[in-house]
Amino acid sequence: MAEKTTISIIKCDVGSLAGHHVVPKPLLEIGEKRLKEAKKQGLINSYYVFNAGDDLELLMLHQEGEDNPEIHKLAWNIFQESAKKATNLKLYGAGQDILKTAFSGNIRGMGPGVAEMEIDERKSDPIVVFAADKTEPGAFNYPMFRIFADPANTAGLVIDPNMSGGFKFNVLDVIENKKVVVKCPEEMYELIALIGTPGRYVVSHVWRARDGLICAKTSTTRLSLIAGKYIGKDDPVSIVRAQHGLPALGEVLAPFMHSYFVEGWMRGSHWGPLMPVGLKNSKCTAFDGPPRMVALGFQVANGAIASDDDGKPMISDLFDDPAFNLARREAVDYAVTLRRMGEFEPARLSAEAMEYTTLDKVLERLKRRFTPA
């Protein structure tokens, strides 16, 4: 039996040039150098280093399985080294996502975001890796619903017999640390009832109902819940498989043809329009945004990213395409509209969400001045 292949995407905000907007070249080079060494040592089979806004993203393919201590330690060491370099360069937010210093075998719960998927390779396995900046894990709720449950988006749900049995969604309650599995189409309304509250309920993974084939994985790290205070947004990542009885690549990308609203943006305290961008525009500027999403497409081939004749991984920058110009235009228009409202809801998050930001410290000064009305 062929060895399983694991796709790992692990991210961390280790420091940014001039505020919270982009990962500078020296930090990307550290990731490139260390993953190249790991490939030579045989720990990983292939890799790709990139950024989503101010987050350093490490994409690795290997055969060590999910939650492997060596793989997680590799990423942890890269983030530590990058944070040290960022500190020396006096970059902003150096090591921001590194909430704990003692590595204990798994990077989960230590700050960095993780999405991993172990698969039995199909005859052809197209993969899309998404990475977002200035938002939280619930940002994937809407597109996951559209991709795997909405026939208006995914024609295959109607006309592909391999998809007619629907999909199962694992939904996490990130506040109470509970989970529930919801099957679509039978429980579509129940699914929307949950994940329509993205600040609390998050889609962590999706399976094909008829055979349990894993289809999607999403990071679920909530930094404020780990640290007990606001230190930055979670900036989630996701892995989605496509084609051959799963949504086609075009169906996976279709939800991003329009912008939609996500929590995060400036100081993690505002609703903002998501902007799908190519890697060259993966930087958050206006009001630290708008929130950005990049999408990379590749093929899995014998435990690695399919490579060209020179051995370079073949990666498609999927949002670097005029097909998403309307979404980008919408995001700018929505951003301008929201900013006209200043610090009034609904531009600012609800009071419940703001409890995890620094607003409580401001309001604390007024509490003793309140008297019975």
SEKEDO-256973 format. One record per residue (C-alpha): x, y, z; residue number from 1. Coordinates in Angstrom, 2 decimals, always signed. Example, Ala and Ser with C-alpha at 12.3 -4.5 7.8 and 13.67 -1.06 7.14 Angstrom:
SEKEDO-256973
+12.30,-4.50,+7.80,1
+13.67,-1.06,+7.14,2
***
This chain:
SEKEDO-256973
+0.00,+0.00,+0.00,1
+1.36,+3.41,-0.98,2
+2.54,+5.69,+1.81,3
+0.18,+8.51,+2.67,4
+1.09,+12.08,+1.77,5
+0.69,+14.94,+4.23,6
+0.14,+18.55,+3.22,7
+1.07,+21.01,+5.97,8
+0.56,+24.76,+5.85,9
+1.86,+26.49,+8.98,10
+1.91,+30.27,+9.39,11
+3.14,+32.83,+11.87,12
+3.33,+36.60,+12.17,13
+7.03,+36.96,+12.93,14
+7.48,+40.64,+12.06,15
+6.58,+43.13,+9.36,16
+8.14,+46.02,+7.50,17
+6.68,+49.42,+8.41,18
+3.67,+48.32,+10.45,19
+1.52,+45.22,+9.97,20
+1.49,+44.94,+6.20,21
+4.09,+42.63,+4.62,22
+6.81,+40.04,+5.35,23
+10.18,+41.45,+4.20,24
+12.62,+39.44,+2.09,25
+15.14,+38.54,+4.86,26
+12.45,+36.62,+6.78,27
+11.21,+34.81,+3.67,28
+14.82,+33.81,+2.95,29
+15.16,+32.18,+6.37,30
+12.14,+30.00,+5.63,31
+13.49,+29.15,+2.18,32
+16.94,+28.24,+3.54,33
+15.71,+26.04,+6.42,34
+13.13,+24.17,+4.34,35
+15.72,+23.54,+1.63,36
+17.95,+21.98,+4.30,37
+15.05,+19.89,+5.59,38
+14.39,+18.59,+2.09,39
+18.05,+17.58,+1.68,40
+17.85,+15.75,+5.01,41
+14.78,+13.86,+3.80,42
+12.35,+15.22,+6.40,43
+10.15,+16.86,+3.78,44
+9.67,+16.09,+0.09,45
+8.93,+19.57,-1.21,46
+8.02,+23.04,+0.01,47
+7.00,+26.55,-0.93,48
+7.55,+29.73,+1.11,49
+5.33,+32.78,+0.66,50
+3.51,+35.48,+2.58,51
-0.09,+36.48,+3.16,52
+0.21,+40.08,+4.27,53
+2.47,+40.10,+7.33,54
+2.32,+36.33,+7.88,55
+5.16,+34.01,+6.95,56
+3.63,+30.91,+5.32,57
+5.39,+27.52,+5.16,58
+3.85,+25.00,+2.76,59
+5.40,+21.54,+3.19,60
+4.64,+18.13,+1.67,61
+5.96,+15.09,+3.49,62
+5.06,+11.59,+4.64,63
+5.33,+12.05,+8.40,64
+1.60,+12.40,+9.07,65
-0.38,+15.16,+10.78,66
+0.85,+16.69,+14.05,67
+4.31,+15.21,+13.55,68
+6.71,+16.61,+16.20,69
+9.64,+16.89,+13.76,70
+7.61,+18.82,+11.18,71
+6.14,+21.12,+13.81,72
+9.56,+21.63,+15.42,73
+10.98,+22.55,+12.00,74
+8.34,+25.25,+11.56,75
+8.75,+26.42,+15.16,76
+12.51,+26.83,+14.75,77
+12.02,+28.80,+11.54,78
+9.57,+31.12,+13.25,79
+11.89,+31.59,+16.23,80
+14.85,+32.37,+13.97,81
+12.74,+34.73,+11.85,82
+11.44,+36.53,+14.94,83
+15.00,+37.01,+16.18,84
+15.99,+38.45,+12.81,85
+12.93,+40.70,+12.90,86
+13.91,+41.91,+16.37,87
+17.44,+42.73,+15.19,88
+16.00,+44.67,+12.26,89
+13.53,+46.39,+14.62,90
+10.66,+45.22,+12.45,91
+7.18,+45.80,+13.76,92
+5.42,+43.08,+15.75,93
+8.49,+40.83,+15.88,94
+7.42,+37.37,+17.06,95
+3.83,+38.55,+17.59,96
+2.23,+35.12,+17.14,97
+4.75,+33.29,+19.33,98
+2.77,+33.08,+22.55,99
+4.74,+30.33,+24.26,100
+8.47,+29.70,+24.29,101
+8.81,+26.03,+25.28,102
+8.06,+23.69,+22.37,103
+6.28,+20.56,+23.58,104
+5.98,+18.46,+20.43,105
+3.13,+20.28,+18.71,106
+2.87,+23.85,+17.48,107
-0.92,+23.95,+17.96,108
-1.97,+26.18,+20.82,109
+1.35,+28.04,+20.78,110
+0.23,+30.87,+18.49,111
+1.04,+29.91,+14.87,112
-1.83,+28.70,+12.67,113
-1.84,+25.16,+11.27,114
-3.84,+23.27,+8.65,115
-2.76,+19.72,+7.77,116
-4.29,+17.06,+5.56,117
-3.08,+13.46,+5.23,118
-4.26,+11.86,+1.99,119
-4.10,+8.74,-0.09,120
-3.08,+10.21,-3.42,121
-5.64,+9.88,-6.15,122
-4.73,+9.38,-9.81,123
-4.61,+13.17,-9.98,124
-4.88,+15.32,-6.85,125
-5.35,+19.07,-7.46,126
-4.95,+21.12,-4.25,127
-5.74,+24.73,-3.36,128
-4.10,+26.33,-0.35,129
-5.72,+29.52,+0.92,130
-4.04,+31.97,+3.29,131
-5.65,+35.08,+4.76,132
-4.43,+38.14,+6.64,133
-6.27,+40.52,+8.98,134
-9.13,+38.17,+9.77,135
-10.12,+35.13,+11.83,136
-10.85,+31.42,+11.13,137
-14.58,+32.03,+10.64,138
-13.65,+33.87,+7.44,139
-13.67,+30.45,+5.73,140
-17.23,+29.60,+6.84,141
-18.95,+31.35,+3.96,142
-16.77,+29.95,+1.13,143
-16.77,+26.44,+2.66,144
-20.56,+26.49,+2.64,145
-20.67,+27.78,-0.93,146
-18.11,+25.23,-2.17,147
-19.45,+22.09,-0.50,148
-23.14,+22.76,+0.16,149
-24.54,+25.39,-2.20,150
-25.75,+24.08,-5.61,151
-25.99,+27.67,-6.84,152
-22.18,+27.80,-6.58,153
-21.15,+24.18,-7.17,154
-22.88,+22.63,-10.16,155
-21.36,+19.26,-9.29,156
-23.73,+18.95,-6.34,157
-26.51,+18.68,-8.91,158
-24.94,+16.93,-11.90,159
-22.04,+14.83,-10.55,160
-23.31,+11.49,-9.13,161
-20.15,+11.19,-7.02,162
-21.19,+14.33,-5.12,163
-24.94,+13.80,-4.87,164
-24.61,+12.24,-1.40,165
-23.40,+15.58,-0.07,166
-20.72,+16.49,+2.44,167
-20.19,+16.47,+6.20,168
-18.91,+19.53,+8.06,169
-17.06,+19.41,+11.36,170
-18.02,+22.60,+13.20,171
-16.11,+23.83,+16.26,172
-17.52,+26.02,+19.00,173
-14.27,+27.89,+19.70,174
-15.69,+29.52,+22.86,175
-16.78,+26.32,+24.65,176
-14.29,+24.04,+22.85,177
-16.96,+21.66,+21.55,178
-17.64,+20.20,+18.10,179
-20.53,+18.84,+16.06,180
-20.78,+17.12,+12.68,181
-23.49,+18.44,+10.34,182
-24.42,+16.71,+7.07,183
-25.57,+18.54,+3.97,184
-27.94,+18.76,+2.18,185
-30.14,+17.27,+4.93,186
-28.98,+19.68,+7.64,187
-28.13,+22.68,+5.50,188
-30.29,+25.06,+7.52,189
-28.76,+23.86,+10.79,190
-25.28,+24.36,+9.32,191
-26.07,+27.95,+8.32,192
-27.62,+28.58,+11.74,193
-24.26,+27.71,+13.30,194
-21.60,+29.02,+10.94,195
-23.51,+32.22,+10.26,196
-21.91,+33.24,+13.57,197
-18.28,+33.02,+12.40,198
-16.80,+34.50,+15.56,199
-17.90,+31.44,+17.52,200
-18.60,+28.54,+15.14,201
-15.87,+27.56,+12.69,202
-15.74,+24.91,+9.97,203
-12.58,+22.93,+10.73,204
-12.85,+20.20,+8.09,205
-15.11,+18.74,+5.44,206
-15.54,+15.12,+4.27,207
-17.42,+13.55,+1.38,208
-20.43,+11.88,+2.98,209
-20.57,+8.67,+0.95,210
-17.05,+7.46,+1.75,211
-15.46,+9.83,+4.29,212
-12.90,+11.20,+1.82,213
-11.24,+14.25,+3.39,214
-11.92,+17.35,+1.29,215
-10.90,+20.42,+3.28,216
-9.03,+21.42,+6.43,217
-8.93,+24.86,+8.06,218
-6.86,+26.32,+10.89,219
-8.90,+27.18,+13.97,220
-6.40,+29.01,+16.21,221
-7.92,+31.94,+18.13,222
-5.00,+33.98,+19.47,223
-7.09,+36.05,+21.86,224
-8.46,+32.90,+23.51,225
-4.94,+31.55,+23.99,226
-3.42,+34.78,+25.26,227
-6.49,+36.05,+27.10,228
-6.21,+39.40,+25.34,229
-5.96,+40.90,+21.85,230
-2.50,+40.58,+20.34,231
-3.33,+40.36,+16.63,232
-5.71,+38.58,+14.30,233
-5.56,+34.84,+13.71,234
-4.98,+35.02,+9.94,235
-6.23,+31.53,+9.02,236
-5.09,+29.04,+6.40,237
-6.98,+26.29,+4.59,238
-6.37,+23.28,+2.31,239
-9.01,+22.21,-0.23,240
-8.93,+19.23,-2.61,241
-10.57,+19.55,-6.02,242
-11.91,+17.55,-9.00,243
-12.73,+13.83,-9.45,244
-15.92,+13.62,-7.41,245
-15.14,+16.82,-5.50,246
-15.87,+20.44,-6.44,247
-13.95,+21.51,-9.54,248
-11.19,+24.08,-9.20,249
-13.48,+26.71,-10.70,250
-16.18,+25.86,-8.16,251
-13.66,+26.14,-5.31,252
-12.72,+29.64,-6.49,253
-16.16,+30.90,-7.51,254
-17.18,+32.19,-4.01,255
-14.35,+34.72,-4.25,256
-15.68,+36.38,-7.41,257
-17.48,+38.73,-5.00,258
-16.19,+40.27,-1.80,259
-17.83,+39.42,+1.52,260
-17.46,+40.69,+5.07,261
-15.16,+39.19,+7.71,262
-14.16,+40.08,+11.25,263
-10.73,+41.58,+11.84,264
-9.19,+44.40,+9.82,265
-7.71,+47.27,+11.90,266
-6.75,+46.16,+15.44,267
-8.91,+43.09,+14.98,268
-11.90,+45.23,+15.89,269
-13.81,+45.85,+12.67,270
-15.85,+44.23,+9.95,271
-14.00,+44.41,+6.66,272
-14.45,+43.29,+3.04,273
-12.28,+40.35,+1.99,274
-10.08,+41.06,-1.04,275
-8.77,+38.10,-3.11,276
-5.32,+39.05,-4.42,277
-2.30,+37.61,-6.19,278
+0.93,+37.21,-4.26,279
+2.32,+40.47,-5.60,280
-0.54,+42.35,-3.91,281
-0.46,+40.35,-0.69,282
+0.07,+43.33,+1.58,283
-2.38,+45.09,+3.87,284
-2.24,+48.88,+3.67,285
-5.43,+50.97,+3.89,286
-6.63,+50.88,+7.53,287
-4.34,+47.81,+7.72,288
-6.28,+46.15,+4.94,289
-8.66,+45.47,+3.46,290
-8.33,+41.86,+4.71,291
-6.53,+39.83,+2.03,292
-6.76,+36.25,+0.76,293
-4.29,+34.47,-1.51,294
-4.84,+31.10,-3.21,295
-2.15,+28.77,-4.52,296
-2.92,+25.80,-6.75,297
-0.71,+22.76,-7.30,298
-0.71,+19.03,-8.00,299
+0.39,+16.36,-5.55,300
+2.70,+13.86,-7.24,301
+4.31,+10.99,-5.34,302
+4.40,+12.74,-2.00,303
+5.55,+16.10,-3.34,304
+4.44,+19.20,-5.22,305
+4.64,+18.40,-8.94,306
+7.79,+20.11,-10.25,307
+9.10,+21.32,-13.60,308
+12.17,+19.96,-15.38,309
+14.42,+22.16,-13.21,310
+12.98,+20.72,-10.02,311
+11.03,+23.85,-9.10,312
+7.53,+23.30,-7.66,313
+4.81,+24.29,-10.11,314
+2.59,+26.72,-8.22,315
-0.32,+28.64,-9.75,316
-1.09,+32.04,-8.21,317
-4.84,+31.59,-8.64,318
-6.13,+35.03,-7.61,319
-3.64,+36.81,-9.89,320
-6.39,+36.90,-12.50,321
-8.76,+39.57,-13.91,322
-11.66,+37.22,-13.08,323
-11.42,+38.55,-9.50,324
-11.22,+42.25,-10.43,325
-14.86,+42.80,-9.52,326
-14.31,+41.36,-6.04,327
-11.32,+43.65,-5.58,328
-13.35,+46.65,-6.75,329
-16.19,+45.71,-4.41,330
-13.75,+45.36,-1.51,331
-12.47,+48.89,-2.06,332
-15.99,+50.31,-2.35,333
-17.18,+48.47,+0.77,334
-14.08,+49.53,+2.68,335
-14.68,+53.20,+1.90,336
-18.35,+52.90,+2.95,337
-17.49,+51.24,+6.25,338
-14.77,+53.74,+7.10,339
-17.24,+56.61,+6.66,340
-18.93,+55.24,+9.79,341
-15.79,+55.59,+11.88,342
-16.07,+53.79,+15.24,343
-19.82,+53.19,+15.13,344
-21.34,+49.74,+14.73,345
-21.74,+47.90,+12.44,346
-18.34,+49.07,+11.13,347
-16.89,+48.18,+14.53,348
-17.46,+44.69,+15.91,349
-20.19,+43.95,+18.44,350
-19.65,+44.56,+22.16,351
-19.20,+40.80,+22.76,352
-16.40,+40.57,+20.21,353
-14.78,+43.76,+21.48,354
-14.33,+42.16,+24.91,355
-11.30,+40.41,+23.43,356
-9.71,+43.66,+22.23,357
-8.13,+46.55,+24.09,358
-11.42,+48.50,+24.28,359
-12.20,+47.09,+27.73,360
-9.10,+48.79,+29.13,361
-10.37,+52.11,+27.82,362
-13.87,+51.60,+29.25,363
-12.47,+50.49,+32.61,364
-11.67,+54.13,+33.39,365
-15.38,+54.99,+33.24,366
-16.85,+52.11,+35.22,367
-16.60,+53.73,+38.65,368
-18.23,+56.88,+37.30,369
-21.49,+55.10,+36.39,370
-24.34,+55.81,+38.85,371
-27.95,+54.54,+38.98,372
-30.07,+56.37,+36.42,373
***
